[in-house]
Amino acid sequence: MVSVSDSPRPGFTQHPLTVHAASQMFDSVDRAVRFRKLSAL
């Protein structure tokens, strides 16, 4: 799941901590979705 805003502006690079934080947020959302599916059963 990558959007246009995930790409740095021309001439700029992504900061490793920002990339790591974004990865953790996506993982958190994935876990929440799985939890909600289990709760619905």
C-alpha positions as CSV (number, residue, x, y, z in Angstrom):
1,M,0.0,0.0,0.0
2,V,2.0,3.0,-1.3
3,S,0.5,6.4,-2.1
4,V,2.0,9.3,-4.0
5,S,2.7,11.1,-0.7
6,D,5.0,8.2,0.3
7,S,7.5,9.4,-2.3
8,P,10.0,12.1,-1.4
9,R,9.9,15.4,-3.3
10,P,12.5,15.7,-6.1
11,G,15.9,16.4,-4.6
12,F,15.0,15.0,-1.2
13,T,15.5,11.7,0.4
14,Q,13.4,9.8,3.0
15,H,14.7,9.8,6.6
16,P,15.2,6.3,7.9
17,L,13.3,7.0,11.1
18,T,10.3,8.3,9.1
19,V,10.4,5.2,6.9
20,H,10.5,2.9,10.0
21,A,7.6,4.8,11.7
22,A,5.5,4.5,8.6
23,S,6.2,0.8,8.4
24,Q,5.1,0.4,12.1
25,M,1.9,2.3,11.4
26,F,1.0,0.1,8.5
27,D,1.7,-3.0,10.6
28,S,-0.5,-1.6,13.4
29,V,-3.4,-1.1,11.0
30,D,-2.9,-4.6,9.6
31,R,-3.1,-6.1,13.1
32,A,-6.1,-4.0,14.0
33,V,-8.0,-5.2,10.9
34,R,-7.2,-8.8,11.8
35,F,-8.4,-8.3,15.4
36,R,-11.6,-6.7,14.2
37,K,-12.2,-9.7,11.9
38,L,-11.7,-12.1,14.8
39,S,-14.0,-10.1,17.0
40,A,-16.8,-10.3,14.5
41,L,-16.9,-14.1,14.6
